[in-house]
Structures are given as C-alpha cells and as structure tokens.
Amino acid sequence: MIEINARYKIAFVFAAVLIGAVIFSKIALSQVVDPSASYKFSTRTAAAITSNVGKPVYFRVDVGNIGKSEDSYIVSITSSNPNTVNIVPHQVTTGTVAPDDIAFTEFSITSLVDIDSQITVTVSSVNCATCEIESVNIPVTSGLFSLPEYGIEGFLTIMMAVGVIYFLITNKMIKT
C-alpha cells in the first residue's frame, strides 16, 4: 500500500506540473509583444509658415518619445515644388531620446519665388522598421515684401502721418 500511495503522489505532482506548464504557456502565448508598442512617438511643428522671398524662416520640429524604449528618429522635409523653396537641412537624425523625453530639430526655409507651396515633414523611428511613419503637411505662404520691423502701432503711425501731410497739401497749407 505504501507503493501505491507513492505512485499516486508522483503522478499527482507530475499532472500538476504539466497542467501548470500548459496554463503558463497559454498565458505567455496570448500576450504576444508588439514591437511597435515600445517605439511610439509624437510630432509637433508649425501649422503654417509665412515667408518673404529671399529671407529664411526658421522653425522647429519636436519629436516626443512616448514609447517604453530609447529611440532615435529621422526627420526629413520635402517640398511640393522643390524649385520654389530652399530647405536646409533636408534630413536630420536625432540623438537617442529617452522615454517621455522630447528632441527637437531646426530647419530653415527660404522662398525663392512668390509662389505658395507646401512642405511635408516626415518622422520615422530608427529602431523600429515596422512602426508607422508620421507625416505632417504644412502650407508655406510666400510674399514679396513685408514690414516686420513695424508693428501695427508703427504702421498706424505712418498712415496717420501720411494722412496729415496729405490733408495739409490738399488744403494748400504747405506750399509745394
């Protein structure tokens, strides 16, 4: 009788280990790790750009690492009409960005002619080839001239001075 009890105990332990292994493997297989979950990111940049012909406009592209692993990012910019806009640099690779941290890159855009265009900012992960590539389209409005050194008060002051001079000339208070 002692032999039978020992055999039952061994069989019971063996069955318990086997059932535990099956349950553990089912749990492990049901939790397949998605590699892109560790490499998520967000992008923030300007919604629109206004430039003058021949004058560079500088803008930033912020890339935030919202994943669980360190990553680097490739930020590239293309134009809908590359003959009308000069972009420097066209592509930048950020350094390593820790989780919950932000890296930024700066670009310069110079309108070459007075034609509106559109640029596309594309951000991709260096470490995750299967992750989504994020693209943002930004309209670029180009003009020939502007008076950025005068604010609205300066502009109104100039218009008021011109109005007073015009009034004086038309009423012959100033001899020409």
C-alpha positions, 0 to 999 in steps of 0.5 A: 500500500505504501507503493501505491500511495507513492505512485499516486503522489508522483503522478499527482505532482507530475499532472500538476506540473504539466497542467501548470506548464500548459496554463503558463504557456497559454498565458505567455502565448496570448500576450504576444509583444508588439514591437511597435508598442515600445517605439511610439512617438509624437510630432509637433511643428508649425501649422503654417509658415509665412515667408518673404522671398529671399529671407529664411524662416526658421522653425522647429520640429519636436519629436516626443518619445512616448514609447517604453524604449530609447529611440532615435528618429529621422526627420526629413522635409520635402517640398511640393515644388522643390524649385520654389523653396530652399530647405536646409537641412533636408534630413536630420537624425536625432540623438537617442531620446529617452522615454517621455523625453522630447528632441527637437530639430531646426530647419530653415526655409527660404522662398525663392519665388512668390509662389505658395507651396507646401512642405511635408515633414516626415518622422520615422523611428530608427529602431523600429522598421515596422512602426508607422511613419508620421507625416505632417503637411504644412502650407508655406505662404510666400510674399514679396515684401513685408514690414516686420520691423513695424508693428501695427502701432508703427504702421498706424503711425505712418498712415496717420502721418501720411494722412496729415501731410496729405490733408495739409497739401490738399488744403494748400497749407504747405506750399509745394 
